[in-house]
Amino acid sequence: MRYDYPMTAVYDDTPREPRGPIALPGEYSVKVTVDGKSFTQPFTAKMDPRVKTPLAGLRQQFDLAMKVVELMSRTKSPDKARVNGELSRVLEAIEGSDAAPTPQMAAAVAELQQRVK
């Protein structure tokens, strides 16, 4: 998988991109295990109040992003680096907007999926 830093990166304080699909609003829990002891904490992911996209559109965005991430995990080898980079750019386009994916985005993912097979 190809990772990059955003243009606004701060040395030693910025995670590499892509970080993964953006979580949908809802109830979640996180579990951490240290020295055989597990700790679980529930939390709520809330919708950014500036985003007006219906949940159905966000779900389409999430589902398509998950498909891209799965394809990226299958293209980690050096001989697949080019298609992995294209997938990374498609993921940025999908998640770079607060809207349901366009038909062009879905078509691009379908075409890349065929190339991965």
N, C-alpha and C positions, 0 to 999 in steps of 0.2 A: 504494500500500500504506500502511496506517495503522500508524504506529509510536508507541509510548508508552514511558515509563520506568516501571520497577517502583517500588513505594512505598518500597523500601529504597535508592533510587538515591543515589549519592554524586556530587556535582557534578564534572563533567569526568573521571569515572572509571567510568561505567556505560554499557554498550552499550544501545541502544534495543531494545525487544521488539516483535514476535517476532524472534528471531535465526535461526530456521530449525529444521528437525527435528533431534532428538537422534540422533546417530550410533549405529549398532548396534555392539556389541562386535566387534572384528576387527582385521585388519591393514590399514593405510592408508599412504599416503605423501603428503607435502606437497612442492610444487614452487614455488620462488620464483625469479623472473627479475628481475635488476637490471642495468641497463646492458648488456643483451645476454648476460649470464652467468646460467646456470641452476644452481640448487642444489636437490637432492632429498634428502629425509630420510624414512626409513620410521619409523613409530611404531605402537604397539598401543593401541587403545581397549579398556579392560578394563571388565567389568561391575562396577557398584557392588555390593560383597558384601552390602549390606543388601537389595538387590532380589532377590526370589524368583520373579519372573515368568519363565516359560520363554521361550527365544529365539523360539519361534513367536509368542507373544503380543507380544513386543517388535517382531517383524517386521510384524505386523498394525498395530501402533501407528505404526511408521515409514511404512509404505505409505499409511495413511490421512492422516498428517501431510503426506507429500509431495504427495498429491492436493490437500489444502487449500492448500499453498504455491503449487502450480501455478495453482489457481483465483484465489488472491490476486494473482498476477502478471498475470492477465487482467482484474482489476477495479481497476486503478490510477486510472482516469479519475474526475473529480469526479461524474459521473452514476452511478457504481457504488460510491460511497463507503460507502453504507449496507450493501450486501451484503459489501463488503470488511471492514467492522467486524464483521459477524456471523461471517465466516470467521475473523477474528482471535480472536474469543471461542471459537469451536469448536476452533481450534488450541490455545488455552490449556487447554481442557478435556481434549483428547486427550493432551496432553503433561504435564498436571498430575497424572497418576497413573502409578504404576509397574505398570500392568496393561494387558491387551489392551483395545482399544476396545469399548465396549458397543454393542449393536445400535442404541440410540438415537443414539449418536454417528455411526455409519455412516449411519443414516437422515437425520440432520441434514445430513451432507455431501452425500448424494445429492440432497436437496431443494435445497440451495444450488447444486449443480452444474446442476440444471435451470433455476434462476433466472438463472445466468450465461449459459447458452446463449441 
